[in-house]
């Protein structure tokens, strides 16, 4: 394991917080100008460990339009091929 300095960990934490704050501000539409600001904007340090789950159509395209992911499609194709081989042997 590498010996990393406090500065490295501070940099990584700050980078993650800024990335998530950008999501809160631009995708969720929350700002400091709101009458009741979002708790993440008041205390951005909470974003270091917070999970920002987005279920919008843009982020969960496959879910909203019932499109199977490539990994699922390829696994189903392999399974179908195995079944076809099994039945063709008889």
MOPAC internal coordinates of N, CA, C and O (Angstrom, degrees):
PM7 1SCF
backbone

  N    0.0000 0     0.00 0     0.00 0    0    0    0
  C    1.4543 1     0.00 0     0.00 0    1    0    0
  C    1.5236 1   108.59 1     0.00 0    2    1    0
  O    1.2310 1   121.02 1   -41.58 1    3    2    1
  N    1.3036 1   115.65 1   138.42 1    3    2    1
  C    1.4600 1   120.01 1  -178.85 1    5    3    2
  C    1.5250 1   110.06 1   -78.14 1    6    5    3
  O    1.2310 1   121.76 1   -33.23 1    7    6    5
  N    1.3046 1   114.23 1   146.77 1    7    6    5
  C    1.4598 1   119.23 1   173.58 1    9    7    6
  C    1.5169 1   107.83 1   -84.79 1   10    9    7
  O    1.2310 1   121.19 1   -64.37 1   11   10    9
  N    1.3018 1   115.33 1   115.63 1   11   10    9
  C    1.4568 1   119.91 1  -177.79 1   13   11   10
  C    1.5214 1   109.19 1  -112.07 1   14   13   11
  O    1.2310 1   121.09 1   -32.92 1   15   14   13
  N    1.2902 1   115.52 1   147.08 1   15   14   13
  C    1.4595 1   120.45 1  -176.51 1   17   15   14
  C    1.5206 1   111.06 1   -85.60 1   18   17   15
  O    1.2310 1   121.58 1   -10.69 1   19   18   17
  N    1.3142 1   114.58 1   169.31 1   19   18   17
  C    1.4664 1   119.74 1   176.10 1   21   19   18
  C    1.5221 1   110.44 1   -63.61 1   22   21   19
  O    1.2310 1   121.07 1   145.62 1   23   22   21
  N    1.3107 1   115.55 1   -34.38 1   23   22   21
  C    1.4656 1   119.73 1  -179.65 1   25   23   22
  C    1.5218 1   111.01 1   -62.06 1   26   25   23
  O    1.2310 1   120.44 1   142.37 1   27   26   25
  N    1.3254 1   116.76 1   -37.63 1   27   26   25
  C    1.4603 1   120.79 1   178.82 1   29   27   26
  C    1.5260 1   110.27 1   -63.33 1   30   29   27
  O    1.2310 1   120.90 1   131.86 1   31   30   29
  N    1.3270 1   115.89 1   -48.14 1   31   30   29
  C    1.4628 1   119.79 1  -179.35 1   33   31   30
  C    1.5260 1   111.53 1   -65.93 1   34   33   31
  O    1.2310 1   119.98 1   142.81 1   35   34   33
  N    1.3218 1   117.63 1   -37.19 1   35   34   33
  C    1.4651 1   120.54 1   176.37 1   37   35   34
  C    1.5298 1   110.80 1   -63.63 1   38   37   35
  O    1.2310 1   121.12 1   138.25 1   39   38   37
  N    1.3237 1   115.46 1   -41.75 1   39   38   37
  C    1.4606 1   119.97 1   179.23 1   41   39   38
  C    1.5311 1   110.92 1   -61.88 1   42   41   39
  O    1.2310 1   120.11 1   133.62 1   43   42   41
  N    1.3239 1   117.39 1   -46.38 1   43   42   41
  C    1.4579 1   121.32 1  -178.83 1   45   43   42
  C    1.5249 1   110.89 1   -63.87 1   46   45   43
  O    1.2310 1   120.48 1   137.62 1   47   46   45
  N    1.3297 1   116.69 1   -42.38 1   47   46   45
  C    1.4657 1   120.64 1   179.77 1   49   47   46
  C    1.5271 1   110.13 1   -63.60 1   50   49   47
  O    1.2310 1   120.63 1   134.44 1   51   50   49
  N    1.3209 1   116.40 1   -45.56 1   51   50   49
  C    1.4607 1   120.65 1   179.70 1   53   51   50
  C    1.5260 1   111.17 1   -63.20 1   54   53   51
  O    1.2310 1   120.36 1   141.72 1   55   54   53
  N    1.3496 1   116.91 1   -38.28 1   55   54   53
  C    1.4648 1   121.36 1   179.78 1   57   55   54
  C    1.5275 1   110.58 1   -63.27 1   58   57   55
  O    1.2310 1   120.51 1   135.83 1   59   58   57
  N    1.3327 1   116.62 1   -44.17 1   59   58   57
  C    1.4658 1   121.09 1  -179.64 1   61   59   58
  C    1.5286 1   110.71 1   -66.49 1   62   61   59
  O    1.2310 1   120.66 1   138.12 1   63   62   61
  N    1.3205 1   116.34 1   -41.88 1   63   62   61
  C    1.4625 1   120.22 1   179.72 1   65   63   62
  C    1.5271 1   110.50 1   -62.80 1   66   65   63
  O    1.2310 1   119.88 1   136.09 1   67   66   65
  N    1.3269 1   117.83 1   -43.91 1   67   66   65
  C    1.4613 1   120.84 1   179.89 1   69   67   66
  C    1.5287 1   111.59 1   -63.54 1   70   69   67
  O    1.2310 1   120.48 1   141.16 1   71   70   69
  N    1.3162 1   116.68 1   -38.84 1   71   70   69
  C    1.4686 1   120.68 1   179.27 1   73   71   70
  C    1.5264 1   110.41 1   -63.62 1   74   73   71
  O    1.2310 1   120.32 1   134.41 1   75   74   73
  N    1.3235 1   116.99 1   -45.59 1   75   74   73
  C    1.4607 1   120.95 1  -178.97 1   77   75   74
  C    1.5274 1   111.41 1   -72.02 1   78   77   75
  O    1.2310 1   120.15 1   145.69 1   79   78   77
  N    1.3338 1   117.33 1   -34.31 1   79   78   77
  C    1.4590 1   120.15 1   176.67 1   81   79   78
  C    1.5233 1   110.39 1   -64.25 1   82   81   79
  O    1.2310 1   120.44 1   143.93 1   83   82   81
  N    1.3239 1   116.76 1   -36.07 1   83   82   81
  C    1.4584 1   120.97 1   176.71 1   85   83   82
  C    1.5295 1   110.26 1   -62.51 1   86   85   83
  O    1.2310 1   120.09 1   140.80 1   87   86   85
  N    1.3228 1   117.42 1   -39.20 1   87   86   85
  C    1.4651 1   121.26 1   177.27 1   89   87   86
  C    1.5189 1   110.07 1   -64.74 1   90   89   87
  O    1.2310 1   120.10 1   134.80 1   91   90   89
  N    1.3274 1   117.41 1   -45.20 1   91   90   89
  C    1.4686 1   121.11 1  -179.65 1   93   91   90
  C    1.5218 1   110.47 1   -61.73 1   94   93   91
  O    1.2310 1   120.47 1   137.87 1   95   94   93
  N    1.3197 1   116.71 1   -42.13 1   95   94   93
  C    1.4604 1   119.48 1  -176.22 1   97   95   94
  C    1.5178 1   112.95 1   -73.92 1   98   97   95
  O    1.2310 1   120.05 1   134.51 1   99   98   97
  N    1.3281 1   117.51 1   -45.49 1   99   98   97
  C    1.4545 1   119.56 1  -170.68 1  101   99   98
  C    1.5253 1   114.28 1   -94.84 1  102  101   99
  O    1.2310 1   119.44 1   142.38 1  103  102  101
  N    1.3099 1   118.68 1   -37.62 1  103  102  101
  C    1.4652 1   119.35 1  -179.60 1  105  103  102
  C    1.5188 1   112.50 1   -87.37 1  106  105  103
  O    1.2310 1   120.60 1   140.40 1  107  106  105
  N    1.3239 1   116.46 1   -39.60 1  107  106  105
  C    1.4621 1   119.58 1   178.88 1  109  107  106
  C    1.5188 1   112.11 1   -83.57 1  110  109  107
  O    1.2310 1   120.02 1   163.32 1  111  110  109
  N    1.3296 1   117.58 1   -16.68 1  111  110  109
  C    1.4582 1   121.34 1   177.81 1  113  111  110
  C    1.5182 1   113.75 1    75.17 1  114  113  111
  O    1.2310 1   119.84 1  -154.64 1  115  114  113
  N    1.3129 1   117.90 1    25.36 1  115  114  113
  C    1.4593 1   121.08 1   179.39 1  117  115  114
  C    1.5177 1   108.82 1   -95.72 1  118  117  115
  O    1.2310 1   120.45 1   -37.89 1  119  118  117
  N    1.3269 1   116.74 1   142.11 1  119  118  117
  C    1.4585 1   121.80 1  -178.75 1  121  119  118
  C    1.5201 1   109.71 1  -141.01 1  122  121  119
  O    1.2310 1   121.45 1   -10.22 1  123  122  121
  N    1.3437 1   114.83 1   169.78 1  123  122  121
  C    1.4569 1   119.39 1   175.26 1  125  123  122
  C    1.5271 1   110.68 1   -71.02 1  126  125  123
  O    1.2310 1   119.99 1   159.56 1  127  126  125
  N    1.3344 1   117.62 1   -20.44 1  127  126  125
  C    1.4578 1   121.96 1  -176.43 1  129  127  126
  C    1.5267 1   112.67 1   -77.66 1  130  129  127
  O    1.2310 1   119.76 1   168.59 1  131  130  129
  N    1.3392 1   118.06 1   -11.41 1  131  130  129
  C    1.4671 1   120.11 1   178.96 1  133  131  130
  C    1.5272 1   110.02 1   -63.11 1  134  133  131
  O    1.2310 1   120.42 1   -32.35 1  135  134  133
  N    1.3516 1   116.80 1   147.65 1  135  134  133
  C    1.4774 1   118.85 1   179.65 1  137  135  134
  C    1.5375 1   111.89 1   -60.72 1  138  137  135
  O    1.2310 1   120.31 1   139.98 1  139  138  137
  N    1.3170 1   117.02 1   -40.02 1  139  138  137
  C    1.4656 1   121.60 1   175.28 1  141  139  138
  C    1.5257 1   106.08 1  -118.83 1  142  141  139
  O    1.2310 1   120.08 1   -80.62 1  143  142  141
  N    1.3348 1   117.45 1    99.38 1  143  142  141
  C    1.4754 1   119.32 1  -176.40 1  145  143  142
  C    1.5216 1   111.91 1   -68.64 1  146  145  143
  O    1.2310 1   121.28 1   -26.78 1  147  146  145
  N    1.2934 1   115.16 1   153.22 1  147  146  145
  C    1.4662 1   121.96 1   178.42 1  149  147  146
  C    1.5293 1   109.07 1   -64.64 1  150  149  147
  O    1.2310 1   119.75 1   -37.68 1  151  150  149
  N    1.3489 1   118.08 1   142.32 1  151  150  149
  C    1.4704 1   120.07 1  -179.46 1  153  151  150
  C    1.5266 1   114.13 1   -57.60 1  154  153  151
  O    1.2310 1   119.91 1   149.41 1  155  154  153
  N    1.3296 1   117.78 1   -30.59 1  155  154  153
  C    1.4510 1   120.34 1   178.93 1  157  155  154
  C    1.5256 1   112.01 1   -69.59 1  158  157  155
  O    1.2310 1   120.50 1   151.09 1  159  158  157
  N    1.3342 1   116.65 1   -28.91 1  159  158  157
  C    1.4554 1   119.47 1   178.76 1  161  159  158
  C    1.5243 1   110.16 1   -77.83 1  162  161  159
  O    1.2310 1   120.71 1   144.85 1  163  162  161
  N    1.3358 1   116.25 1   -35.15 1  163  162  161
  C    1.4629 1   120.05 1   178.04 1  165  163  162
  C    1.5292 1   110.17 1   -68.23 1  166  165  163
  O    1.2310 1   120.17 1   134.39 1  167  166  165
  N    1.3274 1   117.29 1   -45.61 1  167  166  165
  C    1.4615 1   123.09 1  -179.84 1  169  167  166
  C    1.5232 1   109.18 1  -123.07 1  170  169  167
  O    1.2310 1   119.43 1   -96.38 1  171  170  169
  N    1.3206 1   118.70 1    83.62 1  171  170  169
  C    1.4639 1   120.29 1  -175.45 1  173  171  170
  C    1.5279 1   114.17 1   -67.24 1  174  173  171
  O    1.2310 1   119.64 1   162.24 1  175  174  173
  N    1.3273 1   118.30 1   -17.76 1  175  174  173
  C    1.4580 1   120.64 1   179.15 1  177  175  174
  C    1.5158 1   112.86 1   -62.79 1  178  177  175
  O    1.2310 1   120.03 1   157.53 1  179  178  177
  N    1.3274 1   117.55 1   -22.47 1  179  178  177
  C    1.4682 1   121.41 1   178.02 1  181  179  178
  C    1.5244 1   111.83 1   -66.12 1  182  181  179
  O    1.2310 1   120.85 1   159.26 1  183  182  181
  N    1.3182 1   115.98 1   -20.74 1  183  182  181
  C    1.4613 1   119.86 1  -178.85 1  185  183  182
  C    1.5218 1   112.57 1   -73.08 1  186  185  183
  O    1.2310 1   119.50 1   168.11 1  187  186  185
  N    1.3212 1   118.55 1   -11.89 1  187  186  185
  C    1.4585 1   121.04 1  -178.11 1  189  187  186
  C    1.5226 1   110.32 1   -62.65 1  190  189  187
  O    1.2310 1   120.27 1   143.77 1  191  190  189
  N    1.3187 1   117.09 1   -36.23 1  191  190  189
  C    1.4611 1   119.91 1  -179.18 1  193  191  190
  C    1.5230 1   112.55 1  -116.29 1  194  193  191
  O    1.2310 1   119.85 1   178.89 1  195  194  193
  N    1.3133 1   117.89 1    -1.11 1  195  194  193
  C    1.4576 1   120.92 1  -176.86 1  197  195  194
  C    1.5197 1   110.88 1   -75.20 1  198  197  195
  O    1.2310 1   120.98 1   -31.00 1  199  198  197
  N    1.3072 1   115.73 1   149.00 1  199  198  197
  C    1.4595 1   121.97 1   175.62 1  201  199  198
  C    1.5233 1   107.55 1  -102.74 1  202  201  199
  O    1.2310 1   120.57 1   -51.57 1  203  202  201
  N    1.3031 1   116.52 1   128.43 1  203  202  201
  C    1.4569 1   121.65 1   178.28 1  205  203  202
  C    1.5220 1   107.92 1  -107.17 1  206  205  203
  O    1.2310 1   120.75 1   -86.03 1  207  206  205
  N    1.2990 1   116.17 1    93.97 1  207  206  205
  C    1.4523 1   120.10 1  -179.12 1  209  207  206
  C    1.5178 1   108.88 1   -92.01 1  210  209  207
  O    1.2310 1   121.40 1   -55.23 1  211  210  209
  N    1.2867 1   114.92 1   124.77 1  211  210  209
  C    1.4508 1   120.91 1  -179.55 1  213  211  210
  C    1.5248 1   108.24 1  -113.17 1  214  213  211
  O    1.2310 1   120.31 1   -47.56 1  215  214  213
  N    1.3017 1   117.01 1   132.44 1  215  214  213
  C    1.4537 1   119.86 1   179.13 1  217  215  214
  C    1.5218 1   111.13 1  -120.04 1  218  217  215
  O    1.2310 1   120.46 1  -153.08 1  219  218  217
  N    1.3146 1   116.72 1    26.92 1  219  218  217
  C    1.4617 1   119.64 1   179.74 1  221  219  218
  C    1.5286 1   109.94 1   -73.12 1  222  221  219
  O    1.2310 1   120.70 1   -14.19 1  223  222  221
  N    1.3046 1   116.26 1   165.81 1  223  222  221
  C    1.4603 1   121.69 1  -177.84 1  225  223  222
  C    1.5244 1   110.93 1   -63.20 1  226  225  223
  O    1.2310 1   120.30 1   147.17 1  227  226  225
  N    1.3235 1   117.04 1   -32.83 1  227  226  225
  C    1.4489 1   120.36 1  -178.30 1  229  227  226
  C    1.5350 1   111.24 1   -68.70 1  230  229  227
  O    1.2310 1   120.03 1   141.57 1  231  230  229
  N    1.3348 1   117.56 1   -38.43 1  231  230  229
  C    1.4689 1   121.02 1  -177.40 1  233  231  230
  C    1.5306 1   112.42 1   -85.78 1  234  233  231
  O    1.2310 1   120.06 1   147.15 1  235  234  233
  N    1.3132 1   117.49 1   -32.85 1  235  234  233
  C    1.4639 1   121.93 1  -177.30 1  237  235  234
  C    1.5300 1   110.46 1  -116.51 1  238  237  235
  O    1.2310 1   121.12 1  -126.38 1  239  238  237
  N    1.3283 1   115.47 1    53.62 1  239  238  237
  C    1.4573 1   121.70 1  -175.93 1  241  239  238
  C    1.5245 1   111.50 1   -58.82 1  242  241  239
  O    1.2310 1   120.75 1   133.99 1  243  242  241
  N    1.3490 1   116.16 1   -46.01 1  243  242  241
  C    1.4652 1   120.75 1  -177.27 1  245  243  242
  C    1.5221 1   111.14 1   -62.63 1  246  245  243
  O    1.2310 1   120.53 1   142.99 1  247  246  245
  N    1.3176 1   116.58 1   -37.01 1  247  246  245
  C    1.4610 1   121.13 1  -177.38 1  249  247  246
  C    1.5309 1   111.10 1   -68.34 1  250  249  247
  O    1.2310 1   120.48 1   135.96 1  251  250  249
  N    1.3202 1   116.68 1   -44.04 1  251  250  249
  C    1.4581 1   120.22 1  -174.88 1  253  251  250
  C    1.5265 1   112.76 1   -74.02 1  254  253  251
  O    1.2310 1   119.94 1   151.95 1  255  254  253
  N    1.3317 1   117.72 1   -28.05 1  255  254  253
  C    1.4486 1   120.23 1  -176.83 1  257  255  254
  C    1.5257 1   112.99 1  -112.14 1  258  257  255
  O    1.2310 1   120.46 1  -164.55 1  259  258  257
  N    1.3415 1   116.72 1    15.45 1  259  258  257
  C    1.4703 1   123.56 1   176.51 1  261  259  258
  C    1.5249 1   112.39 1    52.00 1  262  261  259
  O    1.2310 1   120.68 1  -131.01 1  263  262  261
  N    1.3141 1   116.30 1    48.99 1  263  262  261
  C    1.4623 1   122.02 1   177.31 1  265  263  262
  C    1.5181 1   107.60 1  -103.15 1  266  265  263
  O    1.2310 1   120.60 1   -53.83 1  267  266  265
  N    1.3196 1   116.46 1   126.17 1  267  266  265
  C    1.4561 1   120.15 1   179.44 1  269  267  266
  C    1.5218 1   109.88 1   -74.57 1  270  269  267
  O    1.2310 1   121.15 1   -34.23 1  271  270  269
  N    1.3236 1   115.40 1   145.77 1  271  270  269
  C    1.4545 1   120.14 1   177.64 1  273  271  270
  C    1.5174 1   109.65 1   -74.35 1  274  273  271
  O    1.2310 1   120.84 1   -20.80 1  275  274  273
  N    1.3326 1   116.00 1   159.20 1  275  274  273
  C    1.4536 1   121.55 1  -176.58 1  277  275  274
  C    1.5339 1   111.45 1   -59.81 1  278  277  275
  O    1.2310 1   120.20 1   140.02 1  279  278  277
  N    1.3241 1   117.23 1   -39.98 1  279  278  277
  C    1.4664 1   119.88 1  -178.50 1  281  279  278
  C    1.5268 1   111.13 1   -64.00 1  282  281  279
  O    1.2310 1   120.44 1   140.83 1  283  282  281
  N    1.3266 1   116.77 1   -39.17 1  283  282  281
  C    1.4658 1   120.49 1   179.57 1  285  283  282
  C    1.5208 1   110.09 1   -67.96 1  286  285  283
  O    1.2310 1   120.31 1   137.66 1  287  286  285
  N    1.3216 1   117.02 1   -42.34 1  287  286  285
  C    1.4654 1   120.86 1  -179.80 1  289  287  286
  C    1.5299 1   110.47 1   -63.24 1  290  289  287
  O    1.2310 1   120.03 1   137.43 1  291  290  289
  N    1.3278 1   117.55 1   -42.57 1  291  290  289
  C    1.4631 1   119.73 1  -179.13 1  293  291  290
  C    1.5268 1   111.25 1   -68.15 1  294  293  291
  O    1.2310 1   119.69 1   141.78 1  295  294  293
  N    1.3221 1   118.20 1   -38.22 1  295  294  293
  C    1.4656 1   120.63 1   177.35 1  297  295  294
  C    1.5286 1   110.82 1   -64.94 1  298  297  295
  O    1.2310 1   120.58 1   139.46 1  299  298  297
  N    1.3247 1   116.50 1   -40.54 1  299  298  297
  C    1.4691 1   119.55 1   177.92 1  301  299  298
  C    1.5212 1   111.14 1   -64.79 1  302  301  299
  O    1.2310 1   120.25 1   142.76 1  303  302  301
  N    1.3259 1   117.14 1   -37.24 1  303  302  301
  C    1.4608 1   120.46 1   178.34 1  305  303  302
  C    1.5238 1   111.07 1   -64.96 1  306  305  303
  O    1.2310 1   120.21 1   138.45 1  307  306  305
  N    1.3254 1   117.20 1   -41.55 1  307  306  305
  C    1.4601 1   120.90 1   178.47 1  309  307  306
  C    1.5269 1   110.25 1   -65.10 1  310  309  307
  O    1.2310 1   120.28 1   137.18 1  311  310  309
  N    1.3091 1   117.06 1   -42.82 1  311  310  309
  C    1.4701 1   120.36 1   179.20 1  313  311  310
  C    1.5219 1   110.77 1   -63.98 1  314  313  311
  O    1.2310 1   120.32 1   138.73 1  315  314  313
  N    1.3375 1   116.99 1   -41.27 1  315  314  313
  C    1.4661 1   120.11 1   178.68 1  317  315  314
  C    1.5199 1   110.90 1   -64.27 1  318  317  315
  O    1.2310 1   120.37 1   141.69 1  319  318  317
  N    1.3278 1   116.89 1   -38.31 1  319  318  317
  C    1.4629 1   121.07 1   178.13 1  321  319  318
  C    1.5329 1   110.40 1   -63.81 1  322  321  319
  O    1.2310 1   120.18 1   139.13 1  323  322  321
  N    1.3334 1   117.26 1   -40.87 1  323  322  321
  C    1.4612 1   120.82 1   178.34 1  325  323  322
  C    1.5275 1   111.12 1   -64.15 1  326  325  323
  O    1.2310 1   120.50 1   139.64 1  327  326  325
  N    1.3135 1   116.65 1   -40.36 1  327  326  325
  C    1.4685 1   120.63 1   178.61 1  329  327  326
  C    1.5234 1   109.99 1   -65.51 1  330  329  327
  O    1.2310 1   120.29 1   136.77 1  331  330  329
  N    1.3303 1   117.05 1   -43.23 1  331  330  329
  C    1.4610 1   120.77 1   178.37 1  333  331  330
  C    1.5310 1   111.44 1   -61.88 1  334  333  331
  O    1.2310 1   120.13 1   138.34 1  335  334  333
  N    1.3216 1   117.35 1   -41.66 1  335  334  333
  C    1.4621 1   121.16 1   177.38 1  337  335  334
  C    1.5213 1   111.40 1   -63.78 1  338  337  335
  O    1.2310 1   120.62 1   140.23 1  339  338  337
  N    1.3162 1   116.43 1   -39.77 1  339  338  337
  C    1.4640 1   120.77 1   179.58 1  341  339  338
  C    1.5296 1   111.09 1   -61.80 1  342  341  339
  O    1.2310 1   120.77 1   134.65 1  343  342  341
  N    1.3561 1   116.13 1   -45.35 1  343  342  341
  C    1.4598 1   119.34 1  -177.63 1  345  343  342
  C    1.5232 1   112.77 1   -75.13 1  346  345  343
  O    1.2310 1   120.46 1   154.94 1  347  346  345
  N    1.3452 1   116.73 1   -25.06 1  347  346  345
  C    1.4696 1   118.82 1  -179.77 1  349  347  346
  C    1.5234 1   111.70 1   -78.41 1  350  349  347
  O    1.2310 1   119.50 1   161.14 1  351  350  349
  N    1.3246 1   118.55 1   -18.86 1  351  350  349
  C    1.4550 1   121.32 1   179.78 1  353  351  350
  C    1.5286 1   112.37 1   -71.67 1  354  353  351
  O    1.2310 1   120.16 1   152.50 1  355  354  353
  N    1.2727 1   117.30 1   -27.50 1  355  354  353
  C    1.4781 1   120.65 1  -176.10 1  357  355  354
  C    1.4999 1   112.89 1   -77.64 1  358  357  355
  O    1.2310 1   120.10 1   180.00 1  359  358  357

